[in-house]
Amino acid sequence: MATETCNISFKVDYTSSKPIKSAIAYYKNKNGSPSDPYIEYNITPIPNSSDIVKLPFIPDQGEYELIIELMDEDGVAVKETSSFKIGNCSGDKPKVSIKWRDNSGTEDRICTTSNCEEYVISANYSDADNNINTVEVFMSQDNGITWSSIISNLSGSTTFGTGALSAIGKRLFKVVVTDLSGNIAESNTLSYSKQSGMSKFYSKTINGISCEGRGDGPTNWDVYCFGREDFSLSNTDLLNIVNGFIRMRTDGGTPEIGLSKSGSGALVLDQVFPVTTLLTVSYGAVGYGTYPSNGYPSNVIPAVYRFEYSANGTTDWTPFDFSIDD
């Protein structure tokens, strides 16, 4: 079976006080005759330091010697010798994995205190061709939907820190390794999150209830009371959390007290939505007696809903009960 050929790329790093006039790559197969000439490739345009240079297509397999020559405007030339291999590219992809350094585990980490410590992650990577180009560290704060690069190249070290969590939320970490042949390997992910300092129970009294009496008085009255109020569970007098998601697990509504999304209908069990979503509480009850002093509806049972909160809307759900009373 034919062995795959490789596209050979390399990075040119140099420091020069004068402009570089020419850049030439010389290479030849070490398995050939010692008298075989070097193939000469003029690198154009002349690369800047840290630029990636790609050689022309090389059809023959084998181990190659590579010489890079840079010449400045005064005719002073410097040469650097290295090597590369052609063939079997598909089997020479890099490998990478990450783990917690303190116990070599990969479990999810959760901080429940006000001051969260920093953890160190170990990155283990290798490449059969020994031509790894970059080891980049990425972090996601939206459960892996988007990733941002936090370390462009983990050179000279195989560890990096998570940083101390100051805000409620979840961070995912991964490492991506790229070799000079363009092969890319992506590690597993590690999770570190800070949960909210939540209570198990929150309560709200409905504001703005108005009543009217209907009857022939002064004691024979039906008293009709109505109320409607918009609010958010993220309010400072309730959860006091502006980031994250909630879902209703138990509908605790009563005949007198109901809860819905503001302007968008009924709440649905297990539907996930932002904690800042505006909700509407509706109240309607009937009393009997002297109006207005003694006719207010009595024995109205509070509505007690069971909710759960999650920083990312997917995992680490924290339950709490929410009571609404008149």
Salt bridges, closest charged atoms under 4 A:
GLU69 OE2 - LYS79 NZ 3.66
ASP74 OD2 - LYS18 NZ 2.17
ASP102 OD1 - ARG109 NH2 2.92
GLU107 OE2 - ARG109 NH2 2.84
GLU186 OE2 - LYS174 NZ 3.28
GLU212 OE2 - ARG214 NH2 2.46
GLU229 OE2 - LYS204 NZ 2.99
ASP270 OD1 - ARG249 NE 2.51
GLU308 OE1 - ARG247 NH2 2.75
GLU308 OE1 - ARG249 NH1 2.95
ASP321 OD1 - ARG306 NE 2.35
